[in-house]
Each structure stands twice: as structure tokens, then as C-alpha cells.
Amino acid sequence: MNWHVHYREGLTDHVARFQSPERAVEAACHLLDHGSDVYRIRARPKAETLDKEQIARIYAVWARARYN
């Protein structure tokens, strides 16, 4: 199953594809760390989706673990 990270850099929307949810979440956290706007992580072909609020909560845990 492919996982898609939907994000915005400046005025341009992008989609990055990953083979696992762990890699997608880690990539999303790195993108947020570098100032990108990550607004969705979605699995295909299933429509499992993490929205912006869920991503923000995951990022907060990731950032705490990384910087402490």
C-alpha cells in the first residue's frame, strides 16, 4: 500500500509517496520541521487519512522526543 504525504511549499502543492506509514509520518515531521505545510497523509488504495490536526499532534510528540 502506498502512503501519500500532501504538503505545500510556498504556493506549490506537492505529493510525496512512501511504502510504509512510518516513513510517511517521519517525512511529514521533517517537512514540518523545515517550514512546509503538511495538510494530509493518505493511504492508497484505501482511504485511510490523517488530517492536519492529527499530524500536528504526531509532530508535537516527534519534536519533543527529538529535541529533548
C-alpha positions as CSV (number, residue, x, y, z in Angstrom):
1,M,0.0,0.0,0.0
2,N,1.3,3.4,-0.9
3,W,1.2,6.4,1.6
4,H,1.0,9.9,0.2
5,V,2.1,13.0,2.1
6,H,0.3,16.1,0.8
7,Y,2.2,19.3,1.6
8,R,2.6,22.9,0.4
9,E,5.9,24.7,0.0
10,G,5.4,28.4,-0.7
11,L,2.5,28.4,-3.2
12,T,3.1,25.0,-4.7
13,D,1.3,21.8,-3.6
14,H,3.3,18.5,-3.6
15,V,2.7,14.8,-3.0
16,A,5.5,12.5,-1.8
17,R,4.9,8.7,-1.9
18,F,6.2,6.2,0.7
19,Q,5.8,2.4,1.2
20,S,5.0,2.5,4.9
21,P,3.1,4.7,7.2
22,E,6.1,5.1,9.5
23,R,8.2,6.6,6.6
24,A,5.3,8.8,5.6
25,V,4.9,10.2,9.1
26,E,8.6,10.7,9.6
27,A,8.9,12.5,6.3
28,A,5.9,14.7,7.2
29,C,7.6,15.6,10.5
30,H,10.8,16.6,8.7
31,L,8.8,18.7,6.2
32,L,7.1,20.5,9.1
33,D,10.4,21.0,10.8
34,H,11.6,22.7,7.6
35,G,8.6,25.0,7.4
36,S,6.4,23.2,4.9
37,D,2.6,23.0,5.4
38,V,1.7,19.3,5.7
39,Y,-2.1,19.0,5.4
40,R,-2.8,15.3,4.8
41,I,-1.3,11.8,4.9
42,R,-3.3,9.3,3.0
43,A,-3.1,5.6,2.2
44,R,-3.9,4.3,-1.2
45,P,-5.9,2.4,-2.4
46,K,-7.7,2.5,1.0
47,A,-8.8,6.0,2.0
48,E,-7.2,6.0,5.5
49,T,-6.3,9.6,6.1
50,L,-4.6,11.6,8.8
51,D,-5.8,15.2,8.8
52,K,-3.9,18.3,9.7
53,E,-4.9,18.2,13.4
54,Q,-3.7,14.6,13.8
55,I,-0.5,15.4,12.0
56,A,0.1,18.3,14.4
57,R,-0.3,16.0,17.4
58,I,2.1,13.5,16.0
59,Y,4.6,16.2,15.2
60,A,4.4,17.6,18.7
61,V,5.4,14.1,20.1
62,W,8.1,13.7,17.5
63,A,9.6,17.2,18.2
64,R,9.6,16.6,21.9
65,A,11.4,13.3,21.5
66,R,13.9,14.7,19.1
67,Y,14.8,17.9,20.9
68,N,14.8,16.7,24.5
